[in-house]
Amino acid sequence: MDLIARATALLGGTIAAMRRRASPKQQAVGTTPAIPQARAQGIMTLKMPAARGWVAGHLPTCAPGLRVNAFATGLDHPRWIEVLPNGDVLVAESKEQPAPPKTLMDHAAHATMRRVKAIGDSANRITLFRDGDGDGVAEFRTVFVENQRQPFGMALAGGRFYLGNTDGIKVFDYTAGATALQGAGETLVTFKPHGHWTRSLIVSPDGGRIMAGVGSLSNIGDQGMEAEEGRAAIWELDIATGKSRIFASGLRNPVGMAWEPVKGQLWTVVNERDGLGDETPPDYLTSVQDGGFYGWPYCYWGKTVDDRVPQDAALVARAIQPDYALGGHTASLGLCWMPEGTLPGFGSGMVIGQHGSWNRSILSGYKLIFVPFANGAPSGPPRDILTGFLSADEKLAYGRPVGVAIGADRKSLLMADDVGDVIWRVTGA
């Protein structure tokens, strides 16, 4: 099957080259994006750069007025970051564990994902880093918790530590300043594993709730909607009662979440469906309404029907249009609110780690961006913070941005790079 996978991947690459000529010249970005008409792909475009990593002295490219350094190196596929009140930095090291391939496309996708180090053996741990002397480089590291099931989201609330494994939310007793968790923890909520496996967590501003992002099993409900029950949604866990519920749904793969402080609204970044074209539909950044439905799998960008899917007219009628398009297949994963004054030359807004595309003929994403906000809403075009993660010919990836967090000093930005196996730190020059 390896030969079949390679042959199918080669075919996918040939198709990508052919489709490149017809690729839109402008990305679907902003509050009123130009989204091309959908063109269903019989064979999906499959294009990804080989994972190269960074060599000594090679760094991402900063926006003017900024500089970047490696806060921590030598990790094993770092995905998500949580900064504790004492300044310790927790990093989730985990990797996708795919279900056995069933089709030729599955085999090709798996072969491609292995080449870019996106799937394989998972470290399944959280590592703690400490920068005791404040020089921007962690000199202490230790295992905070291990032997988890694809750990990802982390949250500290009410003196307890919450962990988002792919199969549920666990809680551990926690002592301030501890460098390791004790005990096996308690499972509070269970989720279906596989498919979009990440489980991001964020605490509500009042400290009483934990929100969890749970992605779909498939692209467009390919295995039926019963298999998707409880997925493609943001969940809410009430800490006091232990009760959980779906807060918002129709979100194909909501990963990063952040609270916008002016209106107190929850925001998320969502990875949209594949197989309709380079810019169709765009991934997006959106506010999240309690009880809101955002279209997946029946429609996208409001009420644009996806005719590959058996329809539900009532759900299409109530689908909410997202707030801000981020371009097609950028794989926008990381999200955090950046207050004004954190980085010179940037105001307040959302920082987004764009992991980078695979289902388009011209690669997109592969950078760290900033979306300015005013009065609780996006207020302008995105700006690059870090670029240079791709070679000029798009054949090599030196790194891929994922999780982002504001540093403990409130004057720096931390970003996980799961190809470079680095945590980057961005500050003023």
TORKOL-4160 file (C-alpha; in steps of 0.2 Angstrom, whole numbers, padded with zeros to 4 digits, m for minus):
429
<pt num="1" X="0000" Y="0000" Z="0000"/>
<pt num="2" X="0015" Y="0012" Z="0002"/>
<pt num="3" X="0017" Y="0011" Z="m0017"/>
<pt num="4" X="m0001" Y="0015" Z="m0020"/>
<pt num="5" X="0000" Y="0029" Z="m0007"/>
<pt num="6" X="0015" Y="0037" Z="m0016"/>
<pt num="7" X="0007" Y="0035" Z="m0033"/>
<pt num="8" X="m0009" Y="0043" Z="m0027"/>
<pt num="9" X="0001" Y="0057" Z="m0019"/>
<pt num="10" X="0010" Y="0060" Z="m0035"/>
<pt num="11" X="m0007" Y="0061" Z="m0044"/>
<pt num="12" X="m0013" Y="0073" Z="m0031"/>
<pt num="13" X="0002" Y="0084" Z="m0034"/>
<pt num="14" X="0000" Y="0084" Z="m0053"/>
<pt num="15" X="m0018" Y="0089" Z="m0050"/>
<pt num="16" X="m0012" Y="0103" Z="m0039"/>
<pt num="17" X="m0001" Y="0109" Z="m0052"/>
<pt num="18" X="m0015" Y="0110" Z="m0065"/>
<pt num="19" X="m0027" Y="0119" Z="m0053"/>
<pt num="20" X="m0014" Y="0132" Z="m0049"/>
<pt num="21" X="m0017" Y="0141" Z="m0065"/>
<pt num="22" X="m0035" Y="0143" Z="m0060"/>
<pt num="23" X="m0032" Y="0148" Z="m0042"/>
<pt num="24" X="m0039" Y="0165" Z="m0037"/>
<pt num="25" X="m0026" Y="0179" Z="m0036"/>
<pt num="26" X="m0034" Y="0186" Z="m0021"/>
<pt num="27" X="m0037" Y="0178" Z="m0004"/>
<pt num="28" X="m0055" Y="0178" Z="0004"/>
<pt num="29" X="m0051" Y="0189" Z="0019"/>
<pt num="30" X="m0060" Y="0201" Z="0030"/>
<pt num="31" X="m0078" Y="0205" Z="0034"/>
<pt num="32" X="m0084" Y="0205" Z="0016"/>
<pt num="33" X="m0073" Y="0192" Z="0007"/>
<pt num="34" X="m0074" Y="0188" Z="m0011"/>
<pt num="35" X="m0078" Y="0170" Z="m0011"/>
<pt num="36" X="m0076" Y="0161" Z="m0028"/>
<pt num="37" X="m0090" Y="0149" Z="m0033"/>
<pt num="38" X="m0088" Y="0132" Z="m0027"/>
<pt num="39" X="m0080" Y="0119" Z="m0039"/>
<pt num="40" X="m0082" Y="0101" Z="m0031"/>
<pt num="41" X="m0065" Y="0092" Z="m0033"/>
<pt num="42" X="m0067" Y="0073" Z="m0038"/>
<pt num="43" X="m0050" Y="0071" Z="m0032"/>
<pt num="44" X="m0045" Y="0083" Z="m0018"/>
<pt num="45" X="m0030" Y="0094" Z="m0021"/>
<pt num="46" X="m0016" Y="0087" Z="m0010"/>
<pt num="47" X="0000" Y="0098" Z="m0008"/>
<pt num="48" X="0011" Y="0100" Z="0007"/>
<pt num="49" X="0029" Y="0105" Z="0010"/>
<pt num="50" X="0041" Y="0093" Z="0017"/>
<pt num="51" X="0046" Y="0096" Z="0035"/>
<pt num="52" X="0064" Y="0103" Z="0036"/>
<pt num="53" X="0065" Y="0112" Z="0053"/>
<pt num="54" X="0077" Y="0126" Z="0057"/>
<pt num="55" X="0096" Y="0125" Z="0056"/>
<pt num="56" X="0107" Y="0136" Z="0067"/>
<pt num="57" X="0105" Y="0154" Z="0065"/>
<pt num="58" X="0090" Y="0152" Z="0054"/>
<pt num="59" X="0075" Y="0161" Z="0062"/>
<pt num="60" X="0057" Y="0166" Z="0057"/>
<pt num="61" X="0055" Y="0184" Z="0049"/>
<pt num="62" X="0048" Y="0197" Z="0060"/>
<pt num="63" X="0038" Y="0212" Z="0056"/>
<pt num="64" X="0048" Y="0228" Z="0057"/>
<pt num="65" X="0051" Y="0234" Z="0075"/>
<pt num="66" X="0050" Y="0216" Z="0082"/>
<pt num="67" X="0063" Y="0202" Z="0086"/>
<pt num="68" X="0061" Y="0184" Z="0089"/>
<pt num="69" X="0071" Y="0171" Z="0099"/>
<pt num="70" X="0069" Y="0153" Z="0104"/>
<pt num="71" X="0061" Y="0152" Z="0121"/>
<pt num="72" X="0063" Y="0133" Z="0121"/>
<pt num="73" X="0069" Y="0120" Z="0109"/>
<pt num="74" X="0070" Y="0101" Z="0107"/>
<pt num="75" X="0052" Y="0097" Z="0110"/>
<pt num="76" X="0042" Y="0083" Z="0102"/>
<pt num="77" X="0028" Y="0091" Z="0091"/>
<pt num="78" X="0023" Y="0106" Z="0102"/>
<pt num="79" X="0005" Y="0111" Z="0099"/>
<pt num="80" X="m0002" Y="0122" Z="0113"/>
<pt num="81" X="0004" Y="0134" Z="0126"/>
<pt num="82" X="m0003" Y="0139" Z="0143"/>
<pt num="83" X="0006" Y="0152" Z="0154"/>
<pt num="84" X="0003" Y="0149" Z="0173"/>
<pt num="85" X="0001" Y="0164" Z="0185"/>
<pt num="86" X="0019" Y="0162" Z="0192"/>
<pt num="87" X="0026" Y="0163" Z="0174"/>
<pt num="88" X="0029" Y="0145" Z="0171"/>
<pt num="89" X="0025" Y="0140" Z="0153"/>
<pt num="90" X="0016" Y="0123" Z="0149"/>
<pt num="91" X="0017" Y="0115" Z="0132"/>
<pt num="92" X="0007" Y="0101" Z="0126"/>
<pt num="93" X="0017" Y="0089" Z="0115"/>
<pt num="94" X="0005" Y="0078" Z="0105"/>
<pt num="95" X="0002" Y="0072" Z="0088"/>
<pt num="96" X="m0013" Y="0065" Z="0077"/>
<pt num="97" X="m0016" Y="0046" Z="0078"/>
<pt num="98" X="m0026" Y="0043" Z="0063"/>
<pt num="99" X="m0039" Y="0029" Z="0060"/>
<pt num="100" X="m0033" Y="0015" Z="0048"/>
<pt num="101" X="m0035" Y="0021" Z="0030"/>
<pt num="102" X="m0050" Y="0015" Z="0020"/>
<pt num="103" X="m0047" Y="0023" Z="0003"/>
<pt num="104" X="m0033" Y="0027" Z="m0009"/>
<pt num="105" X="m0035" Y="0045" Z="m0004"/>
<pt num="106" X="m0033" Y="0041" Z="0014"/>
<pt num="107" X="m0017" Y="0031" Z="0010"/>
<pt num="108" X="m0010" Y="0046" Z="0001"/>
<pt num="109" X="m0015" Y="0058" Z="0014"/>
<pt num="110" X="m0007" Y="0048" Z="0028"/>
<pt num="111" X="0009" Y="0046" Z="0017"/>
<pt num="112" X="0009" Y="0065" Z="0015"/>
<pt num="113" X="0006" Y="0069" Z="0033"/>
<pt num="114" X="0020" Y="0057" Z="0039"/>
<pt num="115" X="0032" Y="0066" Z="0027"/>
<pt num="116" X="0027" Y="0083" Z="0035"/>
<pt num="117" X="0028" Y="0075" Z="0053"/>
<pt num="118" X="0009" Y="0078" Z="0056"/>
<pt num="119" X="0005" Y="0061" Z="0061"/>
<pt num="120" X="0015" Y="0047" Z="0070"/>
<pt num="121" X="0019" Y="0042" Z="0088"/>
<pt num="122" X="0013" Y="0055" Z="0100"/>
<pt num="123" X="0023" Y="0061" Z="0116"/>
<pt num="124" X="0006" Y="0063" Z="0125"/>
<pt num="125" X="0013" Y="0074" Z="0138"/>
<pt num="126" X="0013" Y="0092" Z="0145"/>
<pt num="127" X="0031" Y="0099" Z="0148"/>
<pt num="128" X="0034" Y="0114" Z="0160"/>
<pt num="129" X="0047" Y="0127" Z="0156"/>
<pt num="130" X="0053" Y="0140" Z="0168"/>
<pt num="131" X="0063" Y="0156" Z="0164"/>
<pt num="132" X="0070" Y="0160" Z="0181"/>
<pt num="133" X="0082" Y="0174" Z="0176"/>
<pt num="134" X="0070" Y="0183" Z="0164"/>
<pt num="135" X="0081" Y="0183" Z="0149"/>
<pt num="136" X="0068" Y="0176" Z="0138"/>
<pt num="137" X="0075" Y="0158" Z="0137"/>
<pt num="138" X="0069" Y="0144" Z="0148"/>
<pt num="139" X="0083" Y="0136" Z="0157"/>
<pt num="140" X="0073" Y="0124" Z="0167"/>
<pt num="141" X="0061" Y="0110" Z="0160"/>
<pt num="142" X="0052" Y="0095" Z="0167"/>
<pt num="143" X="0038" Y="0084" Z="0163"/>
<pt num="144" X="0022" Y="0091" Z="0171"/>
<pt num="145" X="0010" Y="0077" Z="0166"/>
<pt num="146" X="0012" Y="0062" Z="0154"/>
<pt num="147" X="0004" Y="0046" Z="0148"/>
<pt num="148" X="m0012" Y="0056" Z="0142"/>
<pt num="149" X="m0022" Y="0053" Z="0126"/>
<pt num="150" X="m0017" Y="0067" Z="0114"/>
<pt num="151" X="m0017" Y="0081" Z="0127"/>
<pt num="152" X="m0020" Y="0098" Z="0120"/>
<pt num="153" X="m0030" Y="0112" Z="0129"/>
<pt num="154" X="m0025" Y="0117" Z="0147"/>
<pt num="155" X="m0034" Y="0128" Z="0160"/>
<pt num="156" X="m0032" Y="0133" Z="0178"/>
<pt num="157" X="m0048" Y="0137" Z="0187"/>
<pt num="158" X="m0053" Y="0137" Z="0206"/>
<pt num="159" X="m0036" Y="0130" Z="0211"/>
<pt num="160" X="m0038" Y="0115" Z="0200"/>
<pt num="161" X="m0030" Y="0110" Z="0183"/>
<pt num="162" X="m0040" Y="0105" Z="0168"/>
<pt num="163" X="m0033" Y="0096" Z="0153"/>
<pt num="164" X="m0042" Y="0093" Z="0136"/>
<pt num="165" X="m0037" Y="0076" Z="0130"/>
<pt num="166" X="m0045" Y="0070" Z="0114"/>
<pt num="167" X="m0057" Y="0059" Z="0123"/>
<pt num="168" X="m0062" Y="0071" Z="0137"/>
<pt num="169" X="m0059" Y="0084" Z="0150"/>
<pt num="170" X="m0049" Y="0078" Z="0165"/>
<pt num="171" X="m0046" Y="0088" Z="0181"/>
<pt num="172" X="m0031" Y="0087" Z="0193"/>
<pt num="173" X="m0028" Y="0094" Z="0210"/>
<pt num="174" X="m0015" Y="0108" Z="0209"/>
<pt num="175" X="m0003" Y="0117" Z="0220"/>
<pt num="176" X="0003" Y="0134" Z="0215"/>
<pt num="177" X="0020" Y="0133" Z="0209"/>
<pt num="178" X="0020" Y="0114" Z="0207"/>
<pt num="179" X="0031" Y="0107" Z="0193"/>
<pt num="180" X="0022" Y="0091" Z="0191"/>
<pt num="181" X="0004" Y="0085" Z="0194"/>
<pt num="182" X="0000" Y="0071" Z="0206"/>
<pt num="183" X="m0012" Y="0057" Z="0203"/>
<pt num="184" X="m0022" Y="0051" Z="0188"/>
<pt num="185" X="m0035" Y="0065" Z="0188"/>
<pt num="186" X="m0054" Y="0063" Z="0186"/>
<pt num="187" X="m0063" Y="0063" Z="0170"/>
<pt num="188" X="m0077" Y="0076" Z="0169"/>
<pt num="189" X="m0083" Y="0076" Z="0151"/>
<pt num="190" X="m0080" Y="0063" Z="0138"/>
<pt num="191" X="m0078" Y="0066" Z="0119"/>
<pt num="192" X="m0077" Y="0055" Z="0104"/>
<pt num="193" X="m0059" Y="0053" Z="0098"/>
<pt num="194" X="m0052" Y="0053" Z="0080"/>
<pt num="195" X="m0055" Y="0065" Z="0066"/>
<pt num="196" X="m0051" Y="0082" Z="0071"/>
<pt num="197" X="m0043" Y="0077" Z="0088"/>
<pt num="198" X="m0038" Y="0093" Z="0097"/>
<pt num="199" X="m0048" Y="0099" Z="0112"/>
<pt num="200" X="m0044" Y="0117" Z="0116"/>
<pt num="201" X="m0050" Y="0124" Z="0133"/>
<pt num="202" X="m0052" Y="0142" Z="0140"/>
<pt num="203" X="m0059" Y="0148" Z="0156"/>
<pt num="204" X="m0074" Y="0160" Z="0156"/>
<pt num="205" X="m0070" Y="0178" Z="0163"/>
<pt num="206" X="m0080" Y="0175" Z="0179"/>
<pt num="207" X="m0070" Y="0158" Z="0182"/>
<pt num="208" X="m0086" Y="0148" Z="0183"/>
<pt num="209" X="m0085" Y="0139" Z="0166"/>
<pt num="210" X="m0073" Y="0130" Z="0155"/>
<pt num="211" X="m0076" Y="0131" Z="0136"/>
<pt num="212" X="m0070" Y="0117" Z="0125"/>
<pt num="213" X="m0068" Y="0116" Z="0106"/>
<pt num="214" X="m0072" Y="0099" Z="0098"/>
<pt num="215" X="m0070" Y="0097" Z="0079"/>
<pt num="216" X="m0080" Y="0086" Z="0067"/>
<pt num="217" X="m0075" Y="0068" Z="0063"/>
<pt num="218" X="m0075" Y="0071" Z="0045"/>
<pt num="219" X="m0075" Y="0084" Z="0031"/>
<pt num="220" X="m0094" Y="0086" Z="0028"/>
<pt num="221" X="m0102" Y="0072" Z="0038"/>
<pt num="222" X="m0096" Y="0059" Z="0027"/>
<pt num="223" X="m0100" Y="0045" Z="0039"/>
<pt num="224" X="m0118" Y="0051" Z="0043"/>
<pt num="225" X="m0123" Y="0064" Z="0056"/>
<pt num="226" X="m0126" Y="0051" Z="0070"/>
<pt num="227" X="m0107" Y="0049" Z="0070"/>
<pt num="228" X="m0105" Y="0068" Z="0072"/>
<pt num="229" X="m0116" Y="0069" Z="0087"/>
<pt num="230" X="m0108" Y="0080" Z="0100"/>
<pt num="231" X="m0095" Y="0086" Z="0088"/>
<pt num="232" X="m0091" Y="0102" Z="0077"/>
<pt num="233" X="m0096" Y="0112" Z="0092"/>
<pt num="234" X="m0090" Y="0122" Z="0107"/>
<pt num="235" X="m0095" Y="0114" Z="0124"/>
<pt num="236" X="m0097" Y="0122" Z="0141"/>
<pt num="237" X="m0093" Y="0114" Z="0157"/>
<pt num="238" X="m0100" Y="0122" Z="0173"/>
<pt num="239" X="m0087" Y="0120" Z="0186"/>
<pt num="240" X="m0098" Y="0121" Z="0201"/>
<pt num="241" X="m0111" Y="0108" Z="0196"/>
<pt num="242" X="m0101" Y="0098" Z="0184"/>
<pt num="243" X="m0114" Y="0099" Z="0171"/>
<pt num="244" X="m0109" Y="0101" Z="0152"/>
<pt num="245" X="m0119" Y="0106" Z="0137"/>
<pt num="246" X="m0116" Y="0111" Z="0119"/>
<pt num="247" X="m0114" Y="0130" Z="0119"/>
<pt num="248" X="m0113" Y="0133" Z="0100"/>
<pt num="249" X="m0113" Y="0121" Z="0085"/>
<pt num="250" X="m0111" Y="0120" Z="0066"/>
<pt num="251" X="m0092" Y="0124" Z="0069"/>
<pt num="252" X="m0083" Y="0111" Z="0058"/>
<pt num="253" X="m0066" Y="0112" Z="0068"/>
<pt num="254" X="m0066" Y="0126" Z="0081"/>
<pt num="255" X="m0048" Y="0126" Z="0089"/>
<pt num="256" X="m0041" Y="0142" Z="0097"/>
<pt num="257" X="m0053" Y="0152" Z="0108"/>
<pt num="258" X="m0051" Y="0169" Z="0116"/>
<pt num="259" X="m0062" Y="0182" Z="0126"/>
<pt num="260" X="m0063" Y="0199" Z="0119"/>
<pt num="261" X="m0063" Y="0211" Z="0134"/>
<pt num="262" X="m0073" Y="0226" Z="0128"/>
<pt num="263" X="m0090" Y="0216" Z="0125"/>
<pt num="264" X="m0085" Y="0200" Z="0135"/>
<pt num="265" X="m0088" Y="0190" Z="0119"/>
<pt num="266" X="m0081" Y="0173" Z="0116"/>
<pt num="267" X="m0072" Y="0171" Z="0099"/>
<pt num="268" X="m0065" Y="0156" Z="0090"/>
<pt num="269" X="m0055" Y="0152" Z="0074"/>
<pt num="270" X="m0063" Y="0138" Z="0063"/>
<pt num="271" X="m0056" Y="0127" Z="0050"/>
<pt num="272" X="m0069" Y="0126" Z="0036"/>
<pt num="273" X="m0072" Y="0111" Z="0024"/>
<pt num="274" X="m0061" Y="0104" Z="0010"/>
<pt num="275" X="m0064" Y="0100" Z="m0008"/>
<pt num="276" X="m0072" Y="0115" Z="m0015"/>
<pt num="277" X="m0057" Y="0126" Z="m0021"/>
<pt num="278" X="m0042" Y="0136" Z="m0016"/>
<pt num="279" X="m0052" Y="0150" Z="m0008"/>
<pt num="280" X="m0069" Y="0141" Z="m0005"/>
<pt num="281" X="m0074" Y="0142" Z="0008"/>
<pt num="282" X="m0062" Y="0153" Z="0019"/>
<pt num="283" X="m0057" Y="0148" Z="0037"/>
<pt num="284" X="m0064" Y="0161" Z="0049"/>
<pt num="285" X="m0063" Y="0171" Z="0065"/>
<pt num="286" X="m0080" Y="0173" Z="0073"/>
<pt num="287" X="m0089" Y="0178" Z="0089"/>
<pt num="288" X="m0098" Y="0164" Z="0096"/>
<pt num="289" X="m0116" Y="0166" Z="0102"/>
<pt num="290" X="m0124" Y="0155" Z="0115"/>
<pt num="291" X="m0135" Y="0143" Z="0106"/>
<pt num="292" X="m0128" Y="0149" Z="0089"/>
<pt num="293" X="m0127" Y="0137" Z="0074"/>
<pt num="294" X="m0114" Y="0141" Z="0061"/>
<pt num="295" X="m0119" Y="0131" Z="0046"/>
<pt num="296" X="m0108" Y="0115" Z="0045"/>
<pt num="297" X="m0110" Y="0104" Z="0036"/>
<pt num="298" X="m0125" Y="0110" Z="0027"/>
<pt num="299" X="m0119" Y="0127" Z="0022"/>
<pt num="300" X="m0104" Y="0139" Z="0024"/>
<pt num="301" X="m0101" Y="0158" Z="0026"/>
<pt num="302" X="m0119" Y="0161" Z="0031"/>
<pt num="303" X="m0131" Y="0152" Z="0020"/>
<pt num="304" X="m0121" Y="0146" Z="0005"/>
<pt num="305" X="m0127" Y="0128" Z="0003"/>
<pt num="306" X="m0115" Y="0114" Z="0000"/>
<pt num="307" X="m0124" Y="0103" Z="m0012"/>
<pt num="308" X="m0113" Y="0088" Z="m0008"/>
<pt num="309" X="m0123" Y="0086" Z="0008"/>
<pt num="310" X="m0140" Y="0080" Z="0011"/>
<pt num="311" X="m0149" Y="0096" Z="0017"/>
<pt num="312" X="m0158" Y="0102" Z="0032"/>
<pt num="313" X="m0167" Y="0118" Z="0027"/>
<pt num="314" X="m0172" Y="0123" Z="0045"/>
<pt num="315" X="m0154" Y="0123" Z="0050"/>
<pt num="316" X="m0148" Y="0132" Z="0035"/>
<pt num="317" X="m0161" Y="0146" Z="0039"/>
<pt num="318" X="m0154" Y="0149" Z="0056"/>
<pt num="319" X="m0135" Y="0148" Z="0051"/>
<pt num="320" X="m0125" Y="0163" Z="0057"/>
<pt num="321" X="m0113" Y="0171" Z="0046"/>
<pt num="322" X="m0095" Y="0172" Z="0053"/>
<pt num="323" X="m0087" Y="0189" Z="0057"/>
<pt num="324" X="m0071" Y="0188" Z="0048"/>
<pt num="325" X="m0063" Y="0177" Z="0034"/>
<pt num="326" X="m0045" Y="0172" Z="0036"/>
<pt num="327" X="m0042" Y="0165" Z="0018"/>
<pt num="328" X="m0045" Y="0147" Z="0011"/>
<pt num="329" X="m0037" Y="0132" Z="0020"/>
<pt num="330" X="m0025" Y="0143" Z="0031"/>
<pt num="331" X="m0028" Y="0130" Z="0045"/>
<pt num="332" X="m0030" Y="0145" Z="0058"/>
<pt num="333" X="m0027" Y="0136" Z="0074"/>
<pt num="334" X="m0019" Y="0147" Z="0088"/>
<pt num="335" X="m0029" Y="0161" Z="0095"/>
<pt num="336" X="m0026" Y="0174" Z="0109"/>
<pt num="337" X="m0031" Y="0191" Z="0113"/>
<pt num="338" X="m0017" Y="0203" Z="0113"/>
<pt num="339" X="m0019" Y="0219" Z="0123"/>
<pt num="340" X="m0013" Y="0236" Z="0117"/>
<pt num="341" X="0005" Y="0239" Z="0122"/>
<pt num="342" X="0011" Y="0221" Z="0121"/>
<pt num="343" X="0021" Y="0223" Z="0105"/>
<pt num="344" X="0026" Y="0240" Z="0098"/>
<pt num="345" X="0017" Y="0245" Z="0082"/>
<pt num="346" X="0003" Y="0234" Z="0086"/>
<pt num="347" X="m0013" Y="0239" Z="0095"/>
<pt num="348" X="m0026" Y="0227" Z="0103"/>
<pt num="349" X="m0033" Y="0213" Z="0093"/>
<pt num="350" X="m0032" Y="0194" Z="0090"/>
<pt num="351" X="m0016" Y="0185" Z="0086"/>
<pt num="352" X="m0018" Y="0169" Z="0075"/>
<pt num="353" X="m0006" Y="0155" Z="0072"/>
<pt num="354" X="m0010" Y="0149" Z="0054"/>
<pt num="355" X="m0003" Y="0131" Z="0053"/>
<pt num="356" X="m0004" Y="0131" Z="0034"/>
<pt num="357" X="m0014" Y="0123" Z="0020"/>
<pt num="358" X="m0014" Y="0106" Z="0012"/>
<pt num="359" X="m0030" Y="0106" Z="0001"/>
<pt num="360" X="m0025" Y="0120" Z="m0011"/>
<pt num="361" X="m0014" Y="0122" Z="m0026"/>
<pt num="362" X="m0005" Y="0138" Z="m0019"/>
<pt num="363" X="m0001" Y="0136" Z="m0001"/>
<pt num="364" X="m0008" Y="0148" Z="0012"/>
<pt num="365" X="m0006" Y="0151" Z="0030"/>
<pt num="366" X="0011" Y="0146" Z="0037"/>
<pt num="367" X="0013" Y="0162" Z="0047"/>
<pt num="368" X="0008" Y="0171" Z="0063"/>
<pt num="369" X="m0004" Y="0186" Z="0060"/>
<pt num="370" X="m0013" Y="0200" Z="0069"/>
<pt num="371" X="m0031" Y="0206" Z="0067"/>
<pt num="372" X="m0034" Y="0223" Z="0074"/>
<pt num="373" X="m0050" Y="0226" Z="0084"/>
<pt num="374" X="m0060" Y="0242" Z="0089"/>
<pt num="375" X="m0076" Y="0242" Z="0099"/>
<pt num="376" X="m0076" Y="0223" Z="0101"/>
<pt num="377" X="m0075" Y="0219" Z="0082"/>
<pt num="378" X="m0062" Y="0217" Z="0069"/>
<pt num="379" X="m0057" Y="0234" Z="0062"/>
<pt num="380" X="m0045" Y="0231" Z="0048"/>
<pt num="381" X="m0034" Y="0220" Z="0037"/>
<pt num="382" X="m0023" Y="0206" Z="0045"/>
<pt num="383" X="m0005" Y="0210" Z="0048"/>
<pt num="384" X="0010" Y="0198" Z="0048"/>
<pt num="385" X="0019" Y="0196" Z="0064"/>
<pt num="386" X="0030" Y="0181" Z="0059"/>
<pt num="387" X="0033" Y="0174" Z="0042"/>
<pt num="388" X="0047" Y="0164" Z="0033"/>
<pt num="389" X="0041" Y="0147" Z="0038"/>
<pt num="390" X="0040" Y="0141" Z="0020"/>
<pt num="391" X="0054" Y="0140" Z="0007"/>
<pt num="392" X="0051" Y="0152" Z="m0008"/>
<pt num="393" X="0047" Y="0137" Z="m0019"/>
<pt num="394" X="0034" Y="0130" Z="m0007"/>
<pt num="395" X="0043" Y="0113" Z="m0006"/>
<pt num="396" X="0050" Y="0115" Z="0012"/>
<pt num="397" X="0042" Y="0120" Z="0029"/>
<pt num="398" X="0055" Y="0126" Z="0042"/>
<pt num="399" X="0041" Y="0127" Z="0054"/>
<pt num="400" X="0022" Y="0128" Z="0056"/>
<pt num="401" X="0013" Y="0140" Z="0068"/>
<pt num="402" X="0001" Y="0133" Z="0081"/>
<pt num="403" X="m0004" Y="0139" Z="0098"/>
<pt num="404" X="m0001" Y="0156" Z="0104"/>
<pt num="405" X="m0001" Y="0165" Z="0121"/>
<pt num="406" X="0004" Y="0181" Z="0129"/>
<pt num="407" X="0020" Y="0180" Z="0139"/>
<pt num="408" X="0020" Y="0182" Z="0158"/>
<pt num="409" X="0029" Y="0199" Z="0156"/>
<pt num="410" X="0014" Y="0205" Z="0146"/>
<pt num="411" X="0027" Y="0212" Z="0134"/>
<pt num="412" X="0030" Y="0196" Z="0123"/>
<pt num="413" X="0021" Y="0184" Z="0113"/>
<pt num="414" X="0024" Y="0165" Z="0113"/>
<pt num="415" X="0021" Y="0153" Z="0098"/>
<pt num="416" X="0022" Y="0134" Z="0097"/>
<pt num="417" X="0030" Y="0128" Z="0081"/>
<pt num="418" X="0027" Y="0109" Z="0078"/>
<pt num="419" X="0038" Y="0106" Z="0064"/>
<pt num="420" X="0053" Y="0116" Z="0071"/>
<pt num="421" X="0049" Y="0109" Z="0088"/>
<pt num="422" X="0052" Y="0126" Z="0095"/>
<pt num="423" X="0043" Y="0139" Z="0106"/>
<pt num="424" X="0046" Y="0156" Z="0098"/>
<pt num="425" X="0046" Y="0172" Z="0108"/>
<pt num="426" X="0042" Y="0188" Z="0100"/>
<pt num="427" X="0046" Y="0205" Z="0108"/>
<pt num="428" X="0050" Y="0223" Z="0103"/>
<pt num="429" X="0066" Y="0225" Z="0094"/>
